[in-house]
Amino acid sequence: MESLDKKYIQKVRMVKYFVDATIEIIEKEGYEAVTIRKVADIAGYNSATLYNYFDNLEHLLFFASMRYLQDYIDQLPIYIKNANNSRDVYLLVWQCYVDCAFRNPKIYYAIFFSNLKKDLEQYVEQYYSYFPLDVKKYPKIIREMLLSNSISKRSKILIQQCVQENIVDKSRAEIIDNLVICVFESMLLKVYRGSISFFVAKELVDSYIVEIFDKMK
């Protein structure tokens, strides 16, 4: 058991080396500058070693992008501190997510639209197995949400709380959630491509989400 623990600790350490190196390149040179060879060089290993821990460049970039989600997680308490009910929580959590995503469209684009070898949820689960979230400081519903491994599951937890509080009709919950996610993903793609500004996109999506929720609940 002890040898297994040591192997796991070593694996996590190696993954962190490569993720840290990737983030260093992103911060200094930009997202497009990241290559397997460059990351391996900065981490002090060769490319073959890196492939022992990552399937491909997209897998590595995905893990680096997940690190940026911490900003969203840290801001959540600020956004929801004045929430009075589950409707407020749902809308404010989405506002926080939209704000962070549209400020870093390349990062969030990598999370949603990368050409990943495995299913997105598998990679999210793998990431959090290496770097567990500390969720003790959050309200129960937010803890449960953050421990889920996809945006759809996280949003579903919030909308189900609205159903439990009789704010949303059970028969309408899924369609509301699906529409909100579709609006977010389509606008994120536009921001990523530069066809709409952060400010315009955020204002539109925030208003669309409120409109969808209140008109369809």
C-alpha positions as a Markdown table, in Angstrom:
| # | Residue | x | y | z |
|---|---|---|---|---|
| 1 | Met | 0.0 | 0.0 | 0.0 |
| 2 | Glu | 2.8 | 2.4 | 0.9 |
| 3 | Ser | 4.5 | 1.8 | -2.4 |
| 4 | Leu | 1.3 | 2.5 | -4.2 |
| 5 | Asp | 0.9 | 5.7 | -2.3 |
| 6 | Lys | 4.4 | 6.8 | -3.3 |
| 7 | Lys | 3.7 | 6.0 | -6.9 |
| 8 | Tyr | 0.5 | 8.1 | -6.8 |
| 9 | Ile | 2.3 | 11.0 | -5.1 |
| 10 | Gln | 5.0 | 10.8 | -7.7 |
| 11 | Lys | 2.4 | 10.8 | -10.5 |
| 12 | Val | 0.6 | 13.8 | -9.1 |
| 13 | Arg | 4.0 | 15.6 | -8.7 |
| 14 | Met | 4.9 | 14.9 | -12.4 |
| 15 | Val | 1.5 | 16.0 | -13.6 |
| 16 | Lys | 1.9 | 19.2 | -11.6 |
| 17 | Tyr | 5.3 | 19.9 | -13.1 |
| 18 | Phe | 3.9 | 19.7 | -16.7 |
| 19 | Val | 0.8 | 21.7 | -15.9 |
| 20 | Asp | 2.8 | 24.4 | -14.2 |
| 21 | Ala | 5.1 | 24.6 | -17.2 |
| 22 | Thr | 2.1 | 24.8 | -19.5 |
| 23 | Ile | 0.7 | 27.7 | -17.5 |
| 24 | Glu | 4.0 | 29.5 | -17.5 |
| 25 | Ile | 4.0 | 29.4 | -21.3 |
| 26 | Ile | 0.4 | 30.6 | -21.5 |
| 27 | Glu | 1.1 | 33.5 | -19.2 |
| 28 | Lys | 4.3 | 34.6 | -21.0 |
| 29 | Glu | 3.7 | 33.7 | -24.7 |
| 30 | Gly | 0.0 | 33.0 | -25.1 |
| 31 | Tyr | -2.2 | 29.9 | -25.4 |
| 32 | Glu | -1.1 | 29.1 | -29.0 |
| 33 | Ala | 2.6 | 29.0 | -28.1 |
| 34 | Val | 2.2 | 25.8 | -26.0 |
| 35 | Thr | 3.8 | 22.7 | -27.5 |
| 36 | Ile | 4.7 | 19.4 | -26.1 |
| 37 | Arg | 8.4 | 19.9 | -26.6 |
| 38 | Lys | 8.4 | 23.4 | -25.0 |
| 39 | Val | 6.5 | 22.2 | -22.0 |
| 40 | Ala | 8.7 | 19.2 | -21.5 |
| 41 | Asp | 11.8 | 21.3 | -21.8 |
| 42 | Ile | 10.6 | 23.8 | -19.1 |
| 43 | Ala | 9.6 | 20.9 | -16.8 |
| 44 | Gly | 13.0 | 19.4 | -17.2 |
| 45 | Tyr | 12.0 | 16.2 | -19.0 |
| 46 | Asn | 11.7 | 14.9 | -22.5 |
| 47 | Ser | 8.5 | 14.7 | -24.6 |
| 48 | Ala | 8.3 | 10.9 | -24.2 |
| 49 | Thr | 8.1 | 11.3 | -20.4 |
| 50 | Leu | 5.2 | 13.8 | -20.8 |
| 51 | Tyr | 3.2 | 11.3 | -22.8 |
| 52 | Asn | 3.3 | 8.9 | -19.9 |
| 53 | Tyr | 1.0 | 11.3 | -18.1 |
| 54 | Phe | -1.0 | 12.9 | -20.9 |
| 55 | Asp | -2.8 | 11.5 | -24.0 |
| 56 | Asn | -1.9 | 14.5 | -26.2 |
| 57 | Leu | -1.5 | 18.3 | -26.3 |
| 58 | Glu | -5.2 | 18.8 | -25.9 |
| 59 | His | -5.2 | 16.7 | -22.7 |
| 60 | Leu | -2.4 | 18.8 | -21.3 |
| 61 | Leu | -4.0 | 22.1 | -22.3 |
| 62 | Phe | -7.3 | 20.9 | -20.7 |
| 63 | Phe | -5.6 | 20.3 | -17.4 |
| 64 | Ala | -3.9 | 23.7 | -17.5 |
| 65 | Ser | -7.2 | 25.3 | -18.3 |
| 66 | Met | -8.9 | 23.6 | -15.3 |
| 67 | Arg | -6.4 | 25.5 | -13.1 |
| 68 | Tyr | -8.0 | 28.8 | -14.3 |
| 69 | Leu | -11.4 | 27.6 | -13.0 |
| 70 | Gln | -10.1 | 28.3 | -9.5 |
| 71 | Asp | -10.8 | 32.0 | -10.1 |
| 72 | Tyr | -14.5 | 31.2 | -10.7 |
| 73 | Ile | -14.6 | 28.9 | -7.6 |
| 74 | Asp | -13.0 | 31.6 | -5.5 |
| 75 | Gln | -15.4 | 34.3 | -6.7 |
| 76 | Leu | -18.6 | 32.2 | -6.0 |
| 77 | Pro | -19.0 | 33.3 | -2.4 |
| 78 | Ile | -18.9 | 36.9 | -3.4 |
| 79 | Tyr | -21.6 | 36.5 | -6.0 |
| 80 | Ile | -24.0 | 34.5 | -4.0 |
| 81 | Lys | -23.6 | 36.2 | -0.6 |
| 82 | Asn | -26.9 | 38.1 | -1.0 |
| 83 | Ala | -28.9 | 35.3 | -2.5 |
| 84 | Asn | -32.3 | 34.9 | -0.9 |
| 85 | Asn | -33.5 | 31.7 | -2.5 |
| 86 | Ser | -32.5 | 29.0 | -5.0 |
| 87 | Arg | -33.5 | 31.2 | -8.0 |
| 88 | Asp | -31.0 | 33.8 | -6.9 |
| 89 | Val | -28.3 | 31.1 | -6.4 |
| 90 | Tyr | -28.9 | 29.7 | -9.9 |
| 91 | Leu | -28.8 | 33.0 | -11.6 |
| 92 | Leu | -25.8 | 34.4 | -9.6 |
| 93 | Val | -23.7 | 31.2 | -10.1 |
| 94 | Trp | -24.3 | 31.5 | -13.8 |
| 95 | Gln | -23.4 | 35.2 | -13.8 |
| 96 | Cys | -20.1 | 34.3 | -12.1 |
| 97 | Tyr | -19.4 | 31.6 | -14.5 |
| 98 | Val | -20.2 | 33.7 | -17.6 |
| 99 | Asp | -18.1 | 36.5 | -16.3 |
| 100 | Cys | -15.0 | 34.3 | -15.7 |
| 101 | Ala | -15.5 | 32.4 | -19.0 |
| 102 | Phe | -15.9 | 35.4 | -21.2 |
| 103 | Arg | -12.8 | 37.1 | -19.7 |
| 104 | Asn | -10.8 | 34.0 | -20.6 |
| 105 | Pro | -12.5 | 32.6 | -23.7 |
| 106 | Lys | -9.5 | 30.6 | -24.9 |
| 107 | Ile | -9.2 | 28.8 | -21.6 |
| 108 | Tyr | -12.9 | 28.0 | -21.3 |
| 109 | Tyr | -13.0 | 27.1 | -25.0 |
| 110 | Ala | -10.4 | 24.5 | -24.3 |
| 111 | Ile | -12.6 | 23.0 | -21.6 |
| 112 | Phe | -15.7 | 22.8 | -23.8 |
| 113 | Phe | -14.5 | 22.4 | -27.4 |
| 114 | Ser | -11.1 | 20.7 | -27.3 |
| 115 | Asn | -10.5 | 17.6 | -29.5 |
| 116 | Leu | -10.2 | 15.4 | -26.4 |
| 117 | Lys | -9.3 | 11.7 | -26.8 |
| 118 | Lys | -11.6 | 10.7 | -23.9 |
| 119 | Asp | -15.0 | 12.0 | -22.7 |
| 120 | Leu | -14.8 | 15.5 | -21.0 |
| 121 | Glu | -16.2 | 14.2 | -17.7 |
| 122 | Gln | -13.4 | 11.5 | -17.5 |
| 123 | Tyr | -10.8 | 14.2 | -17.8 |
| 124 | Val | -12.5 | 16.4 | -15.2 |
| 125 | Glu | -12.8 | 13.5 | -12.8 |
| 126 | Gln | -9.1 | 12.6 | -13.4 |
| 127 | Tyr | -8.0 | 16.2 | -12.8 |
| 128 | Tyr | -9.8 | 16.4 | -9.5 |
| 129 | Ser | -8.4 | 13.1 | -8.4 |
| 130 | Tyr | -5.0 | 14.7 | -8.7 |
| 131 | Phe | -6.0 | 18.1 | -7.4 |
| 132 | Pro | -9.0 | 17.7 | -5.0 |
| 133 | Leu | -11.2 | 20.8 | -4.3 |
| 134 | Asp | -11.4 | 22.2 | -0.8 |
| 135 | Val | -15.1 | 22.9 | -0.6 |
| 136 | Lys | -15.6 | 23.0 | 3.2 |
| 137 | Lys | -16.2 | 26.8 | 3.2 |
| 138 | Tyr | -19.1 | 26.7 | 0.8 |
| 139 | Pro | -22.9 | 26.2 | 1.4 |
| 140 | Lys | -24.1 | 22.6 | 1.0 |
| 141 | Ile | -25.7 | 23.1 | -2.4 |
| 142 | Ile | -22.5 | 24.8 | -3.7 |
| 143 | Arg | -20.3 | 22.0 | -2.3 |
| 144 | Glu | -22.4 | 19.4 | -4.0 |
| 145 | Met | -22.3 | 21.4 | -7.3 |
| 146 | Leu | -18.6 | 21.9 | -7.2 |
| 147 | Leu | -17.9 | 18.2 | -6.6 |
| 148 | Ser | -19.8 | 17.3 | -9.8 |
| 149 | Asn | -17.7 | 16.7 | -12.8 |
| 150 | Ser | -19.4 | 18.6 | -15.6 |
| 151 | Ile | -21.2 | 21.9 | -16.3 |
| 152 | Ser | -24.4 | 20.1 | -17.1 |
| 153 | Lys | -24.4 | 18.1 | -13.8 |
| 154 | Arg | -23.5 | 21.2 | -11.8 |
| 155 | Ser | -26.2 | 23.3 | -13.3 |
| 156 | Lys | -28.7 | 20.4 | -12.9 |
| 157 | Ile | -28.0 | 20.4 | -9.2 |
| 158 | Leu | -28.9 | 24.1 | -8.9 |
| 159 | Ile | -32.1 | 23.8 | -11.0 |
| 160 | Gln | -33.2 | 20.8 | -9.0 |
| 161 | Gln | -32.9 | 22.9 | -5.9 |
| 162 | Cys | -35.3 | 25.4 | -7.5 |
| 163 | Val | -37.7 | 22.5 | -8.1 |
| 164 | Gln | -37.5 | 21.5 | -4.5 |
| 165 | Glu | -38.3 | 25.0 | -3.4 |
| 166 | Asn | -41.3 | 25.1 | -5.9 |
| 167 | Ile | -39.7 | 27.9 | -7.8 |
| 168 | Val | -39.5 | 25.9 | -11.0 |
| 169 | Asp | -42.0 | 23.3 | -12.3 |
| 170 | Lys | -40.4 | 19.9 | -12.4 |
| 171 | Ser | -41.5 | 19.4 | -16.0 |
| 172 | Arg | -39.7 | 22.6 | -17.1 |
| 173 | Ala | -36.4 | 22.2 | -15.2 |
| 174 | Glu | -34.5 | 20.2 | -17.8 |
| 175 | Ile | -35.5 | 22.3 | -20.8 |
| 176 | Ile | -34.6 | 25.5 | -18.9 |
| 177 | Asp | -31.2 | 24.1 | -18.0 |
| 178 | Asn | -30.5 | 22.8 | -21.5 |
| 179 | Leu | -31.4 | 26.2 | -23.1 |
| 180 | Val | -29.2 | 28.1 | -20.6 |
| 181 | Ile | -26.2 | 25.8 | -21.4 |
| 182 | Cys | -26.8 | 26.1 | -25.1 |
| 183 | Val | -26.9 | 30.0 | -24.9 |
| 184 | Phe | -23.7 | 30.0 | -22.9 |
| 185 | Glu | -21.8 | 27.6 | -25.1 |
| 186 | Ser | -22.8 | 29.4 | -28.4 |
| 187 | Met | -21.9 | 32.8 | -27.0 |
| 188 | Leu | -18.6 | 31.5 | -25.6 |
| 189 | Leu | -17.7 | 30.4 | -29.1 |
| 190 | Lys | -18.5 | 33.9 | -30.5 |
| 191 | Val | -16.3 | 35.5 | -27.9 |
| 192 | Tyr | -13.5 | 33.1 | -28.6 |
| 193 | Arg | -13.7 | 33.9 | -32.3 |
| 194 | Gly | -13.7 | 37.6 | -31.6 |
| 195 | Ser | -17.1 | 38.2 | -33.3 |
| 196 | Ile | -18.5 | 39.8 | -30.2 |
| 197 | Ser | -16.9 | 41.7 | -27.3 |
| 198 | Phe | -16.8 | 40.5 | -23.7 |
| 199 | Phe | -19.0 | 43.3 | -22.4 |
| 200 | Val | -21.7 | 42.8 | -25.0 |
| 201 | Ala | -21.7 | 39.0 | -24.7 |
| 202 | Lys | -21.9 | 39.1 | -20.9 |
| 203 | Glu | -24.8 | 41.6 | -20.9 |
| 204 | Leu | -26.7 | 39.5 | -23.5 |
| 205 | Val | -26.1 | 36.1 | -21.8 |
| 206 | Asp | -27.0 | 37.4 | -18.3 |
| 207 | Ser | -30.3 | 38.9 | -19.6 |
| 208 | Tyr | -31.0 | 35.7 | -21.7 |
| 209 | Ile | -30.6 | 33.4 | -18.7 |
| 210 | Val | -32.9 | 35.5 | -16.5 |
| 211 | Glu | -35.4 | 35.7 | -19.4 |
| 212 | Ile | -35.3 | 31.9 | -20.0 |
| 213 | Phe | -35.6 | 31.1 | -16.3 |
| 214 | Asp | -38.4 | 33.5 | -15.5 |
| 215 | Lys | -40.5 | 32.9 | -18.6 |
| 216 | Met | -40.2 | 29.1 | -18.6 |
| 217 | Lys | -40.3 | 28.2 | -14.9 |
